Amino acid sequence: MNRGNRRADYLELPTADARIAGYDGVWNVTFATTRGACGSGYSVPFTVTGSRVSSAGGGRVSGTVNRGGAVAVAVSVGASHAAGGGRLGGAAGAGYWRGVISGDQCSGTWQATRT
């Protein structure tokens, strides 16, 4: 940074949150079970703000997304809980999950679309 030019002070690189703002918004995430006795087709809305993933309704959601779109998320609803990862890009995303749903160990895939 050029200390002699105050205008140059404002030309720093953007923060990490600003660089990944391209994923911001509400994402509708639909889960499919590929292993275990859990149901499929459940949808949960997630909110992405900067590098943080949170719930847009329907349970506790926490996670992160990096500037390349790699996402890691944990979800819990009542006694059920799951974690997973994958990638967001543009208006769609996909990945995997595993967890305990209503007492059954299950795993599968997820698809996301930005609403």
Secondary structure as the mmCIF struct_conf table of DSSP 4:
data_model
#
loop_
_struct_conf.conf_type_id
_struct_conf.id
_struct_conf.beg_label_comp_id
_struct_conf.beg_label_asym_id
_struct_conf.beg_label_seq_id
_struct_conf.end_label_comp_id
_struct_conf.end_label_asym_id
_struct_conf.end_label_seq_id
TURN_TY1_P TURN_TY1_P1 ARG A 3 GLY A 4
HELX_RH_3T_P HELX_RH_3T_P1 ARG A 6 TYR A 10
HELX_LH_PP_P HELX_LH_PP_P1 GLU A 12 THR A 15
HELX_RH_AL_P HELX_RH_AL_P1 ALA A 16 ARG A 19
TURN_TY1_P TURN_TY1_P2 ILE A 20 ILE A 20
HELX_RH_3T_P HELX_RH_3T_P2 ALA A 21 TYR A 23
STRN STRN1 GLY A 25 ARG A 35
BEND BEND1 GLY A 36 ALA A 37
STRN STRN2 TYR A 42 THR A 49
TURN_TY1_P TURN_TY1_P3 GLY A 50 SER A 51
STRN STRN3 ARG A 52 SER A 55
BEND BEND2 ALA A 56 GLY A 59
STRN STRN4 ARG A 60 VAL A 65
TURN_TY1_P TURN_TY1_P4 ARG A 67 GLY A 68
STRN STRN5 ALA A 70 VAL A 77
TURN_TY1_P TURN_TY1_P5 GLY A 78 ALA A 79
STRN STRN6 SER A 80 GLY A 89
TURN_TY1_P TURN_TY1_P6 GLY A 90 ALA A 91
STRN STRN7 ALA A 92 ILE A 101
TURN_TY1_P TURN_TY1_P7 SER A 102 GLY A 103
STRN STRN8 ASP A 104 ARG A 114
#
